[in-house]
C-alpha cells in the first residue's frame, strides 16, 4: 500500500511539472518566433476597420452598472419565483412565504426608486 501511494504522488508531481514545462516551452517559442515590427498604426485601437470614433479611454458611467445590476437581480428573482410558485401545491404556509418574499422585492424596488437609482440622467 505504501508503494502505491508514493507512486500516485509521484505521478501527480510529474504531471504538474510536465504541464508547467509545456507552458514554458510554448511561451519561449512565442518569444523567439513571433515577428516584432511595431508601428504607430498597429498601436491604435481597432474599431472594425473604421477610423476611431472618439477617445479610447472615456470614463464609464456607473449609473449604467447600477441599473444593469438591479435588472439582473430582479430577473433572477422572477425566474426563481416562477420555479417556486409552480411547486406550491396549495400550501398556505408556502403562499405566505412567497408573499413575504415578493413584499421584500417590492420594498427593494421602492427603495431604489426613491433613491433615484432608476433615473437616467444625461
C-alpha positions in Angstrom: 0.0 0.0 0.0 2.9 2.4 0.8 4.4 2.0 -2.7 1.0 2.6 -4.4 0.6 5.9 -2.5 4.1 7.1 -3.3 3.6 6.1 -7.0 0.4 8.2 -7.1 2.1 11.2 -5.6 5.0 11.0 -8.0 2.6 10.7 -10.9 0.8 13.9 -9.8 4.0 15.7 -9.3 5.3 14.6 -12.7 2.1 15.6 -14.4 2.2 19.1 -12.9 5.9 19.5 -13.9 5.1 18.3 -17.4 2.3 20.8 -17.7 4.5 23.7 -16.4 7.3 22.7 -18.8 4.9 22.6 -21.7 3.6 26.1 -20.9 7.2 27.3 -20.6 8.1 25.9 -24.0 5.1 27.5 -25.6 5.9 30.9 -24.1 9.6 30.6 -25.1 8.6 29.6 -28.7 6.3 32.6 -28.9 9.0 34.9 -27.7 11.5 33.5 -30.2 9.3 33.0 -33.3 6.9 35.9 -33.2 7.6 38.9 -35.5 8.3 42.2 -33.9 7.8 45.3 -36.1 5.8 47.9 -34.1 4.5 51.0 -35.8 2.0 53.8 -34.9 -0.8 52.2 -37.0 -0.6 49.0 -35.0 -0.6 50.9 -31.7 -4.1 52.4 -32.4 -7.2 50.9 -31.1 -9.1 48.7 -33.5 -12.7 49.5 -34.4 -13.8 47.1 -37.1 -11.5 48.7 -39.7 -13.0 52.2 -39.3 -11.4 55.3 -38.1 -11.5 55.8 -34.3 -14.8 57.4 -33.3 -13.5 59.2 -30.2 -11.2 59.0 -27.2 -10.4 55.3 -26.3 -10.3 56.0 -22.5 -13.6 57.5 -21.8 -14.8 57.1 -18.2 -17.6 54.5 -17.8 -20.8 55.8 -16.2 -21.6 53.9 -13.0 -25.3 54.7 -13.4 -25.5 52.0 -16.2 -23.8 49.4 -13.9 -26.3 50.1 -11.1 -29.3 49.8 -13.4 -27.9 46.6 -15.0 -27.3 45.1 -11.6 -30.8 45.9 -10.4 -32.2 44.4 -13.7 -30.2 41.1 -13.3 -31.2 40.9 -9.6 -34.9 41.2 -10.4 -34.7 39.0 -13.5 -33.1 36.2 -11.4 -35.6 36.7 -8.6 -38.5 36.4 -11.0 -37.2 33.2 -12.6 -36.7 31.7 -9.1 -40.2 32.9 -8.1 -41.8 31.1 -11.1 -39.9 27.9 -10.1 -41.0 28.1 -6.5 -44.6 29.0 -7.2 -45.0 26.0 -9.5 -44.3 23.7 -6.6 -46.7 25.3 -4.0 -49.5 22.8 -4.5 -52.0 24.6 -2.3 -49.8 25.1 0.8 -50.9 28.2 2.8 -47.5 28.5 4.6 -45.6 28.4 1.3 -48.0 31.0 -0.2 -47.4 33.3 2.8 -43.6 32.8 2.4 -43.8 33.8 -1.2 -45.9 36.8 -0.4 -43.3 38.0 2.1 -40.6 37.4 -0.5 -42.5 39.4 -3.1 -43.0 42.1 -0.5 -39.3 42.3 0.2 -38.7 42.6 -3.5 -41.2 45.3 -3.8 -39.6 47.2 -0.9 -36.2 46.9 -2.6 -37.6 48.3 -5.8 -39.4 51.1 -4.0 -36.2 52.0 -2.1 -34.1 52.1 -5.4 -36.8 54.2 -7.0 -36.9 56.7 -4.0 -33.0 56.9 -4.0 -33.1 57.8 -7.7 -31.2 54.7 -8.8 -33.6 54.1 -11.7 -33.4 57.6 -13.2 -31.2 58.0 -16.3 -29.6 61.5 -16.3 -27.8 62.7 -19.4 
